[in-house]
Amino acid sequence: MKKDKGKIKALLNLLDDPDESIYKPISKEIEAYGENIIPILEQEWESNSVEIVQRRIEDIIRTIQFSSLKEQLIAWKLSPEKNLLDGYILFSKYNYPDIDENIIRKKI
């Protein structure tokens, strides 16, 4: 991702374009980076005070987190041993994406 730093910055600079036909492909391209880009998006959200950009960043982060969670749930479903605690933690991540699963495991 380091080699794409300039490209990512350019994509983030285009998030304020009001034209949805511009925004949609940009958001898809950002989403393709997966969870690794979330810290960069969060940093951009904090440094950018433009409401439309912040809202779009929030939407992109939610989409990335949901896609990742969906993949994890499918993998859990297809696994031969369906550990219920793992399933519970995955379902909990839907509402609490930053949940610390180690704390849950220790308590249980």
WOLIN-V207466 format. One record per residue. RES is the residue in three letters. SS is DSSP state (a for helix, b for strand, c for the rest). NEAR is the number of other C-alpha atoms within 10 Angstrom. D_FIRST is the distance of its C-alpha to the first C-alpha in whole Angstrom. Layout:
RES:SS:NEAR:D_FIRST / RES:SS:NEAR:D_FIRST
//
This chain:
MET:c:10:0 / LYS:a:7:4 / LYS:a:7:5 / ASP:a:9:5 / LYS:a:11:7 / GLY:a:11:10 / LYS:a:13:10 / ILE:a:19:9 / LYS:a:12:12 / ALA:a:12:14 / LEU:a:17:14 / LEU:a:19:14 / ASN:a:12:17 / LEU:a:14:19 / LEU:a:22:19 / ASP:a:16:23 / ASP:c:12:24 / PRO:c:11:27 / ASP:c:9:27 / GLU:a:10:26 / SER:a:9:26 / ILE:a:13:23 / TYR:a:17:21 / LYS:a:11:21 / PRO:a:12:19 / ILE:a:18:17 / SER:a:20:17 / LYS:a:13:16 / GLU:a:13:13 / ILE:a:20:12 / GLU:a:20:13 / ALA:c:12:12 / TYR:c:13:8 / GLY:a:16:11 / GLU:a:15:12 / ASN:a:12:8 / ILE:a:16:8 / ILE:a:20:12 / PRO:a:11:12 / ILE:a:15:11 / LEU:a:19:13 / GLU:a:15:16 / GLN:a:10:16 / GLU:a:17:16 / TRP:a:19:19 / GLU:a:10:21 / SER:a:10:20 / ASN:c:12:21 / SER:c:10:25 / VAL:c:11:25 / GLU:a:11:27 / ILE:a:14:25 / VAL:a:20:22 / GLN:a:20:22 / ARG:a:13:24 / ARG:a:16:21 / ILE:a:21:18 / GLU:a:16:20 / ASP:a:13:21 / ILE:a:19:17 / ILE:a:22:17 / ARG:a:16:20 / THR:a:17:19 / ILE:a:22:16 / GLN:a:20:18 / PHE:a:15:21 / SER:a:15:19 / SER:a:14:18 / LEU:a:17:21 / LYS:a:15:23 / GLU:a:12:21 / GLN:a:16:22 / LEU:a:16:26 / ILE:a:11:26 / ALA:a:12:25 / TRP:a:17:28 / LYS:a:13:30 / LEU:a:10:30 / SER:c:10:30 / PRO:c:8:34 / GLU:c:8:34 / LYS:c:12:34 / ASN:c:11:33 / LEU:a:10:35 / LEU:a:13:33 / ASP:a:15:29 / GLY:a:15:30 / TYR:a:11:32 / ILE:a:18:29 / LEU:a:20:26 / PHE:a:16:29 / SER:a:14:29 / LYS:a:17:25 / TYR:a:15:26 / ASN:a:9:28 / TYR:c:11:26 / PRO:c:15:23 / ASP:c:10:22 / ILE:c:14:25 / ASP:c:11:26 / GLU:a:15:27 / ASN:a:10:28 / ILE:a:9:30 / ILE:a:12:32 / ARG:a:11:32 / LYS:a:7:34 / LYS:a:7:36 / ILE:c:7:37
//
